[in-house]
Amino acid sequence: MVAPLKVGIAGLGTVGAEVVRLIEEQSRMLSARSGRGVRVVAVTARSKAKKRGVDLRGIEWAKNPLQLANDPGIDCFVELMGGSGDPAFAAIEAALNGPEDCIREMRDTYR
């Protein structure tokens, strides 16, 4: 059996929370299509206490995006933070230089 793809998501606003929800809701279909499971295993956001309408129990919280991007326990870093420059730029740069894949929302992130 192939190990599941372990995803880390930076940014839990409208888009990030929905991505977490969809991965959970459509896990069987994603597994059937990809040949392996897909699990969100870690997240980071500005506020851990904010209500997001998605169950985050059992998902690890990283202190910041850079820590998440450097987490050896994830296979894919997904950047969905608002704004430009740091901390998004530094986290994307770290993820691109690391062993995991990196997916980012298309915005003006670069300096």
C-alpha positions in Angstrom: 0.0 0.0 0.0 1.3 3.4 -0.9 1.7 6.0 1.9 -0.7 8.9 1.7 0.4 12.3 0.4 0.9 14.5 3.4 -0.1 18.1 2.8 0.7 21.2 4.8 -1.4 24.3 4.2 -0.3 27.8 5.1 -3.2 30.2 5.3 -6.7 29.2 6.5 -8.8 32.0 5.2 -11.8 31.4 2.9 -9.7 29.5 0.3 -7.4 27.6 2.7 -10.3 26.4 4.9 -12.2 25.3 1.8 -9.2 23.3 0.5 -9.0 21.5 3.9 -12.7 20.8 3.8 -12.6 19.5 0.2 -9.6 17.3 0.8 -11.4 15.7 3.7 -14.8 15.5 1.9 -13.4 14.1 -1.3 -10.7 11.8 0.1 -12.1 8.6 -1.4 -12.3 10.2 -4.9 -8.8 11.7 -4.6 -7.4 8.4 -3.5 -9.0 6.5 -6.4 -7.8 9.0 -8.9 -4.2 9.4 -7.6 -3.6 5.9 -6.4 -2.8 7.1 -2.9 -4.6 8.9 -0.1 -4.3 12.6 0.5 -4.3 14.0 4.0 -3.8 17.4 5.5 -1.4 16.8 8.3 -0.3 20.3 9.2 -1.5 23.9 8.9 -0.6 27.4 10.0 -2.5 30.7 10.2 -2.3 34.0 12.0 -4.9 33.0 14.5 -5.4 29.5 15.9 -8.6 30.6 17.7 -10.5 31.9 14.7 -13.7 29.9 13.7 -13.2 28.5 10.2 -16.1 26.2 9.7 -13.8 23.2 9.3 -12.7 20.5 11.7 -9.0 20.9 12.4 -8.8 18.4 15.2 -5.9 15.9 14.7 -4.1 18.3 12.4 -0.8 19.7 13.6 -0.4 23.5 13.9 3.0 25.0 12.9 4.1 28.2 14.6 4.6 30.0 11.3 4.7 29.4 7.5 8.5 29.0 7.4 8.4 26.2 10.1 5.6 24.5 8.0 7.6 24.8 4.8 10.6 23.2 6.5 8.6 20.4 8.1 10.0 17.0 7.1 6.7 15.4 7.9 4.9 16.9 4.8 5.2 15.9 1.2 3.5 19.0 -0.3 3.5 22.6 1.0 0.4 24.7 -0.1 0.7 28.5 0.2 -2.7 30.2 0.5 -1.8 33.2 2.6 -2.9 36.8 1.8 -0.5 39.6 1.0 2.8 39.9 -0.8 6.4 39.6 0.4 7.2 37.9 3.7 6.1 35.6 5.3 4.8 34.1 2.1 7.9 34.7 0.0 10.3 33.2 2.6 8.0 30.1 3.1 7.7 29.5 -0.7 11.5 29.9 -1.1 12.1 27.4 1.7 9.7 24.9 0.3 11.1 25.2 -3.2 14.6 24.6 -1.8 13.4 21.6 0.3 12.4 18.1 -0.7 8.7 18.6 -0.7 6.5 19.9 -3.6 5.2 23.4 -3.4 1.8 24.8 -4.6 1.1 28.4 -4.4 -1.9 30.7 -5.0 -1.1 33.0 -8.0 -0.5 36.5 -6.5 2.2 39.1 -6.3 4.4 37.3 -3.7 7.8 38.0 -5.1 10.0 40.9 -4.1 
